């Protein structure tokens, strides 16, 4: 009987120990899941505004101003008459002087019309002179003399018209320069207003630029600048010669022209360079 009581006590003691150990483990697990001091949340980077992202790109664009090289004198010569081209006296890129004969039309018909008009004018003039002599002798009246004078004036006008038309047969250079493009060939028939030749004067060059509208606060006509041409790797001095009187409302850009002081080197119309202004304020 005593042995049974002893065994029962041992079993109850073991159960009590097991329950105590289980409770201690549960408390330790809760302590691990709930820390006493909450940690500070991780800091997140501040968002970057679109204006801040565009600022470096805009600054780079404003610091590099593209300058298009153009000829100070350039033109497209067009046909002032309809006809067949007789001769083209120049080639692509050829140099010419002011007044040089560049192109000629076949004007045999216009020459014949001029000769006819000249003959009619001489006949009308002689008729008028004869009427004047007869009037002096009393053999012609005032009306006959006036009609003869009007006929002579009309014939003279026709002669001047034929001379002006014949002048269209020869195309001369309006300035010294080079041929940029030949649009027609010899023996080709053209119509009035059809383009014939493109002419440029590379000795007189200018640069066309668009700058931010805010630059109008310090830009002035005559301001010096340097144009670096990437195609040749050379730099050329220039001065602002013209400023547009208005700003483009969409792009907020101001158009400029600068006269290039051409030095040594090969600079041709159509090249593109980068303009750098000497007196540009810091931070502008």
C-alpha positions in Angstrom: 0.0 0.0 0.0 2.8 2.5 0.8 4.5 1.5 -2.5 1.4 2.5 -4.5 1.2 5.9 -2.7 4.9 6.5 -3.5 4.5 5.7 -7.2 1.5 8.0 -7.5 3.4 10.8 -5.9 6.3 10.4 -8.3 3.9 10.5 -11.3 2.2 13.6 -10.1 5.6 15.3 -9.6 6.7 14.5 -13.1 3.5 15.9 -14.5 3.9 19.1 -12.6 7.5 19.5 -13.8 6.4 19.0 -17.4 3.6 21.6 -17.1 6.1 24.1 -15.7 8.6 23.6 -18.5 5.8 24.0 -21.1 4.7 27.3 -19.6 8.2 28.6 -19.6 8.7 27.8 -23.3 5.5 29.6 -24.2 6.6 32.7 -22.3 10.0 32.7 -24.1 8.3 32.4 -27.5 6.0 35.4 -26.9 8.9 37.5 -25.7 10.8 36.7 -29.0 7.8 37.7 -31.1 7.1 41.0 -29.3 10.3 43.1 -28.8 10.3 45.6 -26.0 11.5 48.7 -28.1 10.1 49.0 -31.7 12.7 49.8 -34.3 12.5 53.0 -36.3 11.1 52.7 -39.8 13.6 52.7 -42.7 13.9 56.0 -44.4 12.8 56.2 -48.0 14.5 58.5 -50.5 12.6 61.7 -51.4 11.0 61.6 -54.8 12.7 63.6 -57.6 10.5 66.2 -59.3 10.2 66.2 -63.1 11.7 69.8 -63.1 14.8 68.5 -61.3 15.2 65.7 -63.8 14.9 68.1 -66.7 17.2 70.8 -65.2 20.5 69.1 -66.2 19.3 68.3 -69.7 18.0 71.9 -70.1 21.3 73.3 -68.8 23.2 71.2 -71.3 21.0 72.3 -74.2 21.3 76.0 -73.2 25.1 75.7 -72.9 25.4 74.2 -76.4 23.8 76.6 -78.9 23.7 75.1 -82.4 24.7 77.5 -85.2 23.8 76.8 -88.8 26.3 78.3 -91.3 24.6 80.1 -94.2 25.7 82.3 -97.0 25.2 86.0 -96.6 24.4 86.2 -100.3 22.5 83.3 -102.0 19.8 83.1 -104.6 17.9 80.9 -107.1 17.9 82.2 -110.6 14.7 81.3 -112.5 13.8 81.5 -116.2 12.2 84.9 -117.2 11.2 83.5 -120.5 10.0 80.2 -122.0 12.5 78.6 -124.5 15.3 76.2 -125.1 18.6 76.4 -123.3 21.5 76.9 -125.7 24.5 76.8 -123.4 25.3 76.2 -119.7 28.7 77.9 -119.2 29.4 76.8 -115.6 29.6 73.6 -113.6 28.8 72.5 -110.1 31.0 74.4 -107.6 32.5 76.7 -110.2 33.6 80.1 -109.1 32.4 83.2 -111.0 32.6 86.9 -110.9 29.7 89.4 -110.8 28.3 89.9 -114.3 29.7 86.7 -115.7 27.6 84.9 -118.3 26.2 81.8 -116.7 23.6 80.5 -119.1 22.2 81.3 -122.5 18.9 80.6 -124.3 18.4 80.0 -127.9 16.9 83.3 -128.9 16.9 83.3 -132.7 13.1 83.9 -132.7 13.4 86.8 -130.2 16.3 88.3 -132.3 14.1 88.2 -135.4 11.3 89.9 -133.6 13.7 92.6 -132.4 14.9 93.2 -136.0 11.3 93.5 -137.2 10.5 96.0 -134.4 13.6 98.0 -135.3 12.6 98.2 -139.0 9.0 99.2 -138.1 10.4 102.0 -135.8 12.7 103.4 -138.5 9.8 103.4 -141.0 7.5 105.1 -138.6 10.2 107.7 -137.7 10.8 108.5 -141.4 7.1 108.8 -142.0 6.8 111.3 -139.1 9.8 113.4 -140.5 8.2 113.4 -143.9 4.9 114.7 -142.5 6.8 117.4 -140.7 8.5 118.6 -143.9 5.2 118.5 -145.8 3.5 120.5 -143.0 6.3 123.1 -143.4 5.4 123.4 -147.1 1.7 123.5 -146.3 1.0 120.1 -147.9 0.1 118.3 -144.7 -2.2 119.1 -141.9 -1.8 119.0 -138.1 -3.8 115.8 -137.8 -1.6 113.9 -140.2 1.6 115.0 -138.4 0.1 114.0 -135.0 -0.9 110.5 -136.3 2.6 110.0 -137.7 4.1 111.0 -134.4 1.9 108.6 -132.5 2.8 105.7 -134.9 6.5 106.5 -134.4 6.1 106.4 -130.6 4.2 103.1 -130.7 7.0 101.6 -132.9 9.6 102.8 -130.5 7.8 101.2 -127.5 7.6 97.9 -129.4 11.3 98.1 -130.1 12.0 98.6 -126.4 9.8 95.6 -125.5 11.7 93.3 -127.9 15.0 94.5 -126.5 13.9 93.7 -122.9 12.7 90.3 -124.0 16.0 89.6 -125.8 17.8 90.5 -122.5 16.1 87.5 -120.8 18.1 85.2 -123.2 21.3 85.8 -121.2 21.5 84.9 -117.5 24.3 86.8 -115.8 25.7 86.5 -112.2 24.1 89.1 -109.8 27.2 88.7 -107.5 30.5 86.9 -107.2 30.3 83.4 -105.7 30.0 79.7 -106.5 27.4 77.5 -108.1 25.6 75.4 -105.5 23.2 73.5 -107.9 22.5 73.3 -111.6 18.9 72.4 -112.2 18.8 72.3 -116.0 20.9 71.0 -119.0 21.8 72.3 -122.4 19.1 71.8 -125.1 16.4 71.5 -122.4 13.2 73.4 -122.8 12.0 75.4 -119.7 8.9 77.4 -118.8 8.7 80.9 -117.3 9.6 80.8 -113.6 11.4 77.5 -113.7 14.5 77.4 -111.4 17.8 77.3 -113.3 20.7 77.8 -110.9 21.4 78.0 -107.2 24.2 80.5 -106.4 26.0 81.2 -103.1 28.7 83.5 -101.9 30.9 81.6 -99.5 33.1 84.6 -98.9 30.2 86.2 -97.0 29.0 83.8 -94.3 26.6 84.2 -91.4 25.4 81.9 -88.5 21.8 81.4 -87.7 21.0 80.4 -84.1 18.1 80.1 -81.6 18.8 80.9 -78.0 16.6 80.9 -74.8 14.3 83.9 -74.6 15.8 84.8 -71.2 19.1 85.7 -72.9 17.5 88.9 -74.3 18.4 90.5 -70.9 22.1 90.5 -71.7 22.4 89.8 -75.5 23.3 92.8 -77.7 24.1 93.4 -81.3 27.8 93.4 -81.8 28.5 90.9 -79.0 31.5 88.6 -79.9 31.3 84.8 -79.9 33.2 81.8 -81.1 31.7 79.1 -83.4 33.3 75.6 -83.2 32.7 73.6 -86.3 32.8 69.8 -85.7 33.2 68.8 -89.3 36.5 70.6 -89.6 37.5 70.9 -86.0 38.2 74.6 -86.4 36.9 77.7 -84.6 35.8 80.9 -86.1 35.2 84.3 -84.6 31.8 86.1 -85.2 29.7 89.0 -83.9 26.0 89.2 -83.4 24.6 91.2 -86.3 20.8 90.8 -86.0 18.3 89.9 -83.3 14.7 89.0 -84.1 12.1 91.5 -82.8 9.9 88.8 -81.3 10.2 85.5 -79.4 8.7 82.3 -80.6 5.6 81.8 -78.4 5.8 78.0 -78.5 9.4 77.2 -78.0 10.3 80.5 -76.2 13.4 80.8 -78.4 14.9 84.0 -79.9 16.4 83.9 -83.4 19.9 85.5 -83.9 22.2 86.1 -86.8 26.0 86.5 -86.5 28.4 87.7 -89.1 31.4 85.3 -89.3 34.8 86.8 -89.5 36.2 84.1 -91.8 39.8 83.2 -91.2 42.0 80.3 -92.3 40.1 77.1 -92.9 37.4 75.6 -95.0 33.9 76.8 -93.9 31.0 76.1 -96.2 27.2 77.0 -96.0 25.2 74.2 -94.5 27.8 73.2 -91.8 26.7 73.2 -88.2 28.8 74.5 -85.3 28.5 75.2 -81.5 28.3 78.9 -80.5 30.0 80.1 -77.3 29.4 83.7 -76.3 32.3 85.6 -74.8 30.4 87.9 -72.5 27.8 85.4 -71.3 27.1 86.0 -67.6 27.9 83.2 -65.1 25.0 80.9 -64.4 23.0 82.1 -67.5 
